[in-house]
Amino acid sequence: MFEASGQTFSAHLRQRRLERCHADLGNRLYGHLSISDICYRWGFNDSAHFSRAFREQYEVSPRQHRQQANEASQQTLRRTLQRGWPTGYHEPADDAAPPRGPDGSDAPGPVAARAAAPLSAPVPPPERRAGRHHHLPANDKTIHWGYFSRAIPPVLTVDSGDIVTIETLTQHAYDDHDRMIKGDSGAESVFHWTAERKNVDRRGAGPVDASIFGRGSGEGFGVHICTGPVYVRDAKPGDVLEVRILDLLPRLSANAKYEGRTFGSNAAAWWGFHYDELLTEPKPREVVTIYEIDCNQGGGCAHAVYNFRWTPQRDPSGVLHPTIDYPGVPVDRASIVENHGVLKNVRIPTRPHFGVIAVAPVETGLVDSVPPAYFGGNIDNWRVAKGATVYLRVGVDGGLLSVGDPHASQGDSELCGTAIECSLTGVFQIVLHKAEDLKDEPYADLNYPLVETPEEWVLHGFSHPDYLREFGDKARSAIYEKSSLDLAMRDAFRKTRRFLMTAKGLSEDEAISLMSVAVDFGVTQVVDGNWGVHAIIRKSLFTDGTAAPASG
């Protein structure tokens, strides 16, 4: 083969390595990697030799190519998506500082052994003044799939006030590999699954040997890809973490065919509220709709590209999946029929947000990522978006914060089982409030995930707010059997009453009257096992100065 091409094997190998380095240096997804990191990961052993070979091949230095590609990609993104880059975000220096260990040193420590190199950043504006700026990529070394646990080793250690750029991946990316995985080294490392190797084996909190249903390791008892956990130095049980969402941006397709574009997936699946109420044949059925997210008409919007009915899929390990019963199963494109022209003349306003923000539960063992609870988790409220703040009570040392389940848009209820599941990158500021310093703050007596926006307080009620303690060793099944909107509404009412009485100083009678005439209760979701109802309290209701200002 090489004789026919007039090229030696070593020259061919060097050219292929240079091509991969050229692609990665031009991709902002890998902006947190230094030039040396990229040349070493593709087999070059000497950075000076690599730079000479690169210049000889492409007539520019690796640094010049990265700068030119960065400028071009920013112009493309602004034109296509009309979104700015995250606050304080910029290309890192080639020699990024190593991750910080738990003892404060620059060398990685035991709890930061899997951490990514932090990304330095300019000093933020005074209202967001902070410490260091870290970058946490999403790859097979920095995520956990389908479960929470106090025993998961942290991937990054931060101080209160630090800013962290966190990449997140949707677990539905394999619904369209070409658009959402191909060419993306982070996504490829997470989803890689062949007969010989499955990079992320455990997917869910079930048995590792799949001894219950045989679906795969973890059994899919929990489905979300969560980036983290992040260890917050000095966080202790009883403290409160304030997680500010400073910015959000979509993860662009790394496939050159779809350059500058972003896609997501919506699965009308067997766990959806609609599944037993279908009118037309075939019944039952699961339907996946692929959306493109764009901003060409002013505000963010999404439109459907095509849909397909789920067909039985055999995974690379040989297991047949007649339904969407295990996350990350590769879809055999030859087995499905793409139906284009769906949802014609429909444009969906985007509401980019994170479905999952969680601290580690206090319980031992693995906890299914699907039912939300006191520790946060799969809240699935579209208001957990840019400009919002989430308050969570710390249950274990370090808090162990994880983020995942990114969505481009979702309606209240998430009726069919999913939102537009779309990989996103978020910029977060993490602020620690020590228990001994808490006084009369609205989050002082917190035992549930509380969300604050510039205009509202959003309180979350669940059918069983502490289901792990309530149901004990039966919790992981009972929560899916016993939830109801009645129970979730009652929990939301009780939390709202307490909030108005403690944070706003109202009497019980005043609180009840105000809830009835001015507080909006809504269905958060009916598909996550532990059903949710949220209460929205508008800050403008309080005109005497008692309304707490937005965080920051």
C-alpha positions in Angstrom: 0.0 0.0 0.0 2.8 2.5 1.0 4.9 1.5 -2.1 2.0 2.3 -4.4 1.6 5.8 -2.7 5.3 6.5 -2.7 5.1 7.2 1.0 6.8 5.3 3.8 4.9 4.0 6.8 6.6 6.4 9.2 5.8 9.4 6.9 2.2 8.3 6.7 2.0 7.9 10.4 3.5 11.3 11.0 1.1 12.9 8.5 -1.9 11.3 10.3 -0.7 12.5 13.6 -0.2 16.0 12.3 -3.7 16.0 10.9 -5.2 15.1 14.2 -3.1 17.7 16.0 -4.2 20.3 13.4 -7.9 19.4 14.0 -7.6 19.5 17.8 -5.7 22.8 17.9 -8.5 24.3 15.8 -11.3 23.1 18.0 -12.3 25.3 21.0 -13.6 22.2 22.8 -9.9 21.4 23.4 -8.9 24.9 24.3 -8.1 23.8 27.9 -5.3 21.6 26.5 -1.9 23.1 25.9 -0.1 22.7 22.6 2.3 20.3 24.2 -0.7 18.3 25.6 -2.1 17.9 22.1 1.2 16.9 20.5 1.9 14.3 23.1 -1.5 12.8 23.0 -1.1 12.1 19.3 2.3 10.4 19.7 4.9 13.2 19.3 7.6 12.9 21.9 9.3 16.3 21.5 7.4 19.6 21.3 10.1 21.4 19.4 10.2 18.7 16.7 6.4 18.8 16.5 6.4 22.6 16.0 8.9 22.3 13.2 7.0 19.5 11.5 3.7 21.3 11.9 5.2 24.5 10.3 6.6 22.5 7.5 3.3 20.9 6.8 1.0 23.8 7.2 3.2 26.9 6.8 2.1 28.3 10.2 3.2 27.6 13.7 0.8 25.6 16.0 0.2 28.7 18.1 -0.6 30.8 15.0 -3.0 28.1 13.7 -4.8 27.9 17.1 -5.2 31.7 17.2 -6.5 31.9 13.6 -8.9 29.0 14.2 -10.1 30.6 17.4 -10.9 33.9 15.7 -12.7 32.2 12.9 -14.8 30.0 15.3 -15.8 33.0 17.4 -17.0 34.8 14.3 -18.9 31.7 13.2 -20.5 31.2 16.6 -21.6 34.8 16.9 -23.1 34.8 13.4 -24.9 31.4 13.8 -25.9 31.4 17.5 -25.7 35.1 18.5 -24.2 34.1 21.8 -21.2 35.5 23.6 -18.6 33.4 25.2 -18.8 32.7 28.9 -17.9 35.5 31.3 -14.2 35.6 31.8 -13.5 32.8 29.2 -10.4 33.0 27.1 -7.9 30.8 25.5 -5.5 29.4 28.2 -1.8 29.8 28.1 0.1 26.9 26.6 1.6 26.1 30.0 -1.6 25.9 32.1 -1.1 25.5 35.8 -1.6 22.1 37.2 -4.8 21.3 39.2 -4.7 22.1 42.9 -4.6 19.4 45.5 -6.8 19.4 48.6 -3.8 20.8 50.7 -3.7 23.9 48.6 -0.6 23.0 46.7 -0.3 23.2 42.9 0.5 19.5 42.6 -2.6 17.2 42.2 -3.6 15.7 45.5 -5.6 12.6 46.3 -9.0 14.3 45.7 -7.9 16.0 42.6 -6.0 13.2 40.9 -8.5 13.2 38.0 -8.8 16.9 37.7 -8.4 18.9 34.5 -5.8 21.7 34.2 -7.6 24.9 35.5 -8.2 27.7 33.1 -6.9 31.1 34.2 -9.2 34.0 33.6 -9.3 37.8 33.9 -10.6 39.3 37.1 -14.4 39.4 36.8 -16.4 42.5 37.3 -16.7 43.7 41.0 -20.2 42.2 41.4 -18.7 38.8 40.5 -15.2 39.1 42.0 -13.9 35.7 42.5 -10.8 33.5 43.0 -9.3 31.2 40.4 -11.0 30.1 37.2 -10.9 26.4 36.5 -11.9 24.4 33.5 -13.4 21.0 33.9 -13.8 19.1 30.6 -16.2 16.2 30.1 -14.4 13.0 29.3 -14.4 9.4 30.5 -12.1 10.4 33.4 -14.2 13.3 34.7 -17.8 11.9 34.6 -19.9 9.4 36.5 -22.9 8.0 34.6 -26.3 7.4 36.2 -25.6 7.7 39.9 -24.5 9.8 42.9 -22.4 8.7 45.8 -20.4 10.2 48.6 -17.6 7.7 47.6 -16.9 9.1 44.1 -13.4 10.6 44.1 -13.6 14.3 43.3 -12.1 15.4 39.9 -11.4 19.0 41.0 -10.9 20.9 44.2 -11.9 24.6 44.5 -12.2 27.3 47.1 -15.3 29.3 47.9 -15.6 32.1 45.3 -13.8 30.2 42.5 -15.3 30.1 39.1 -15.5 26.8 37.2 -16.2 26.2 33.5 -17.9 22.8 33.4 -18.5 20.8 30.2 -21.6 18.5 30.3 -22.7 15.9 27.8 -26.2 14.6 27.1 -26.7 10.9 27.6 -28.8 10.9 24.4 -25.9 11.8 22.0 -25.9 8.4 20.4 -29.3 9.1 19.0 -27.4 10.8 16.3 -23.7 9.9 16.4 -22.7 12.0 13.4 -24.2 15.2 14.8 -23.4 14.9 18.5 -20.4 12.6 19.0 -18.2 12.3 15.9 -15.0 14.2 16.0 -15.5 15.3 19.6 -12.7 13.6 21.6 -14.4 14.2 24.9 -17.7 12.7 23.8 -16.0 9.9 21.9 -14.1 8.9 25.1 -17.3 8.7 27.1 -19.4 6.9 24.5 -16.8 4.6 23.2 -18.2 1.1 23.2 -17.1 -1.8 21.1 -17.1 -5.6 21.5 -13.6 -5.2 22.9 -13.9 -2.2 25.1 -16.5 0.0 26.8 -14.8 3.1 28.3 -17.5 3.9 30.8 -18.8 0.5 31.9 -21.1 1.3 34.8 -24.2 3.2 33.8 -26.6 3.4 36.7 -26.7 2.4 40.3 -27.7 -1.2 39.7 -25.5 -4.2 40.0 -22.3 -4.0 38.1 -22.8 -7.6 36.7 -26.3 -6.7 35.4 -27.7 -9.6 37.3 -31.3 -8.2 37.4 -32.3 -7.5 33.8 -29.1 -8.1 32.0 -29.1 -4.7 30.3 -25.5 -3.8 31.1 -23.4 -2.8 34.0 -25.5 -0.6 36.4 -28.6 -1.7 34.6 -29.5 1.9 33.6 -30.9 2.5 37.1 -30.0 6.1 36.6 -29.1 7.5 33.2 -27.5 11.0 33.4 -23.9 11.8 32.5 -22.7 13.9 35.4 -19.5 15.9 35.3 -17.7 16.0 38.7 -17.8 15.8 41.5 -16.2 19.1 42.6 -14.8 19.2 46.1 -15.3 22.6 47.8 -12.6 23.2 50.3 -13.8 23.6 53.9 -17.4 22.6 53.1 -18.9 20.6 56.0 -22.3 19.0 56.6 -24.8 21.7 57.5 -23.2 24.4 55.3 -24.9 25.7 52.2 -23.5 25.8 48.7 -24.5 28.7 46.6 -24.0 27.7 42.9 -24.3 30.7 40.6 -24.8 30.0 36.9 -22.9 32.9 35.2 -23.1 31.7 31.7 -24.2 28.9 29.3 -23.2 28.0 25.8 -24.0 25.1 23.5 -21.4 22.4 22.6 -20.9 22.7 18.9 -20.8 19.7 16.7 -17.2 18.6 16.1 -18.1 17.0 12.8 -16.8 19.2 10.0 -20.0 18.4 8.1 -22.0 20.3 10.8 -19.5 23.0 11.7 -20.8 25.7 13.9 -24.1 23.9 14.5 -25.6 22.4 17.6 -28.1 19.5 17.9 -30.1 17.8 20.6 -32.5 14.8 21.0 -36.0 14.4 22.5 -37.1 10.8 23.3 -40.8 10.2 23.8 -40.0 7.1 25.8 -41.6 4.4 27.8 -41.3 6.3 31.1 -43.2 9.3 29.7 -46.5 10.3 31.1 -48.1 9.8 27.6 -47.0 6.3 27.0 -50.2 4.4 27.9 -52.4 7.1 26.4 -51.4 6.9 22.7 -54.2 7.2 20.1 -52.6 6.1 16.9 -50.9 2.9 15.9 -48.5 1.4 16.4 -49.0 1.2 20.2 -46.9 1.4 22.2 -44.0 3.1 20.5 -41.0 5.2 21.3 -40.1 8.1 19.0 -36.9 10.1 19.0 -36.9 13.6 17.5 -33.6 15.3 16.5 -33.5 19.1 16.8 -31.1 21.7 15.7 -30.6 24.6 18.0 -30.0 28.0 16.4 -30.4 31.7 17.0 -30.9 33.1 13.5 -34.1 34.9 14.3 -33.3 37.1 17.3 -33.8 34.9 20.3 -32.6 31.3 20.7 -34.8 28.8 19.0 -34.9 25.1 17.9 -36.4 23.3 15.0 -37.0 19.6 14.3 -34.7 18.0 11.8 -36.3 14.5 11.7 -37.7 11.8 13.9 -37.5 8.0 14.0 -39.2 5.2 15.8 -37.0 3.3 18.2 -36.3 -0.2 16.9 -34.7 -3.1 18.9 -31.0 -2.3 19.1 -28.3 -4.8 19.8 -25.4 -3.2 21.7 -21.7 -4.0 21.0 -21.8 -6.5 24.0 -24.5 -8.5 22.3 -27.5 -7.4 24.5 -30.8 -6.6 22.7 -32.6 -3.5 23.8 -36.2 -3.6 22.6 -36.9 -0.2 24.3 -34.7 2.7 25.5 -33.8 0.8 28.6 -30.1 1.5 28.9 -28.2 4.8 28.2 -25.7 5.3 25.5 -26.7 2.3 23.3 -25.4 2.9 19.7 -28.3 3.3 17.3 -27.9 1.2 14.1 -28.8 3.8 11.4 -29.7 1.0 9.0 -32.4 -0.2 11.4 -34.4 3.1 11.6 -36.3 5.2 9.1 -35.7 9.0 9.3 -38.9 11.0 8.9 -38.0 14.5 7.7 -40.4 17.4 7.5 -41.7 16.9 11.0 -43.0 19.9 13.1 -42.9 22.1 10.0 -43.3 25.8 10.6 -42.7 25.3 14.3 -39.9 27.2 16.1 -39.3 26.4 19.7 -37.8 29.1 22.0 -34.8 27.7 23.7 -34.4 27.6 27.5 -30.9 26.3 28.0 -30.5 24.9 31.5 -29.1 22.0 33.5 -31.5 19.3 34.6 -29.1 18.0 37.2 -27.3 20.0 39.9 -26.5 17.9 43.0 -24.3 17.6 46.0 -23.6 14.1 47.2 -26.3 12.4 49.3 -25.4 11.5 52.9 -26.5 7.9 52.4 -23.9 5.3 51.6 -23.9 3.3 48.4 -24.9 4.4 44.9 -28.0 6.5 44.4 -30.0 6.4 41.2 -29.6 9.8 39.3 -33.3 9.9 38.2 -35.4 10.8 41.3 -34.6 14.2 42.7 -34.5 14.7 46.5 -33.1 17.0 49.3 -29.6 16.9 47.7 -30.9 18.4 44.4 -30.2 16.0 41.6 -32.5 15.6 38.6 -34.6 18.7 39.4 -35.5 19.3 35.7 -36.7 22.8 36.0 -35.9 25.1 33.1 -35.4 28.0 35.4 -32.0 26.6 36.5 -30.5 28.7 33.7 -28.1 31.5 33.1 -28.5 34.1 35.8 -30.0 31.7 38.3 -28.5 30.5 41.6 -29.1 27.1 43.2 -28.7 26.7 47.0 -28.0 23.2 48.3 -27.4 22.0 51.8 -24.1 20.2 52.2 -24.4 16.6 53.4 -20.8 15.4 53.2 -17.3 16.9 53.5 -16.5 18.9 50.4 -20.1 18.9 49.2 -19.1 16.9 46.1 -21.0 19.0 43.5 -21.9 17.4 40.1 -23.6 18.9 37.1 -25.3 17.2 34.1 -28.4 16.5 32.1 -28.1 19.6 29.9 -31.2 20.7 28.1 -31.7 23.2 25.2 -35.4 23.5 26.1 -38.1 21.9 28.2 -41.7 22.6 29.1 -43.0 22.3 32.7 -43.8 18.6 33.3 -41.3 17.2 30.7 -44.3 15.2 29.7 -42.9 12.6 27.2 -39.9 11.7 29.3 -37.1 14.1 28.1 -36.4 17.6 27.1 -34.3 18.6 24.1 -31.3 16.9 25.5 -28.3 18.9 24.3 -24.7 19.0 25.5 -23.8 22.4 27.1 -21.0 24.1 28.8 -21.7 26.2 31.9 -19.7 28.8 33.9 -20.4 28.5 37.6 -19.3 30.5 40.7 -19.3 28.4 43.8 -19.8 30.2 47.1 -19.7 28.5 50.5 -21.9 29.7 53.4 -20.8 28.2 56.7 -23.5 26.9 59.0 -22.3 29.0 61.9 -22.6 32.2 59.9 -26.2 31.6 58.7 -28.8 33.8 60.4 -31.9 35.0 58.7 -31.0 34.4 55.1 -33.7 32.8 52.9 -31.6 29.7 52.7 -30.6 29.5 56.4 -32.9 26.5 57.2 -32.7 24.9 53.8 -33.5 21.2 53.3 -34.4 21.2 49.6 -33.0 22.7 46.4 -33.8 26.4 46.3 -33.5 28.4 43.2 -33.2 32.2 43.0 -33.4 34.3 39.8 -33.2 38.1 39.6 -37.0 38.3 39.8 -38.1 35.2 41.7 -37.6 32.6 44.3 -38.4 29.0 43.1 -39.1 26.4 45.8 -39.2 22.7 44.9 -41.7 20.2 46.4 -41.4 16.5 45.8 -43.8 13.6 46.3 -41.3 12.2 48.8 -38.6 14.9 49.6 -36.4 12.5 51.6 -37.4 9.2 49.9 -34.1 7.4 50.7 -34.7 7.8 54.5 -38.5 7.4 54.2 -38.5 4.1 52.3 -35.2 2.7 53.6 -33.9 -0.3 51.7 -37.0 -0.3 49.5 -36.4 3.3 48.4 -35.0 2.6 45.0 -38.2 0.9 43.8 -40.8 2.4 46.1 -40.2 6.0 44.8 -41.3 4.9 41.3 -44.4 3.3 42.6 -45.8 5.7 45.2 -45.3 9.2 43.7 -48.2 11.5 43.0 -48.9 15.2 42.2 -51.0 15.4 45.3 -48.1 14.6 47.5 -45.7 16.9 45.6 -48.2 19.8 45.8 -48.5 19.3 49.6 -44.8 19.3 50.0 -44.5 22.5 47.9 -47.2 24.1 49.9 -45.5 23.3 53.2 -42.1 24.6 52.0 -43.6 27.8 50.7 -45.5 28.4 53.9 -42.3 28.0 55.9 -40.4 30.2 53.5 -42.9 33.0 53.8 -43.1 32.7 57.6 -39.3 32.4 58.2 -37.7 34.4 55.4 -40.4 37.1 55.0 -41.7 37.2 58.6 -45.4 36.6 57.7 -47.9 35.0 60.0 -49.3 31.6 58.9 -52.6 33.3 57.9 -50.8 35.9 55.9 -48.7 33.3 54.2 -51.7 31.1 53.2 -53.6 34.1 51.8 -50.6 35.3 49.8 -50.0 31.8 48.4 -53.5 31.7 47.1 -53.6 35.1 45.4 -50.0 35.6 44.2 -47.8 32.5 44.3 -47.7 30.4 41.2 -47.5 26.6 41.6 -46.5 24.6 38.6 -45.8 21.0 37.7 -42.0 20.7 37.4 -41.9 17.1 36.1 -43.9 13.9 36.1 -41.3 11.5 34.7 -38.5 11.3 37.3 -39.9 8.9 39.7 -40.2 11.5 42.5 -42.7 13.9 40.9 -42.2 17.6 41.4 -44.3 20.7 41.9 -42.6 24.1 42.2 -43.7 27.4 43.7 -42.7 30.7 42.2 -42.6 33.7 44.6 -42.1 37.0 42.8 -39.7 39.3 44.6 -41.7 42.3 43.5 -44.5 41.3 45.9 -42.5 42.7 48.8 -42.3 46.5 48.6 -40.9 47.3 52.1 -37.3 46.2 51.3 -37.6 42.7 52.7 -37.3 41.1 49.3 -33.8 39.7 49.1 -31.7 41.0 46.2 -30.4 38.6 43.5 -27.1 36.9 44.4 -23.9 38.6 43.5 
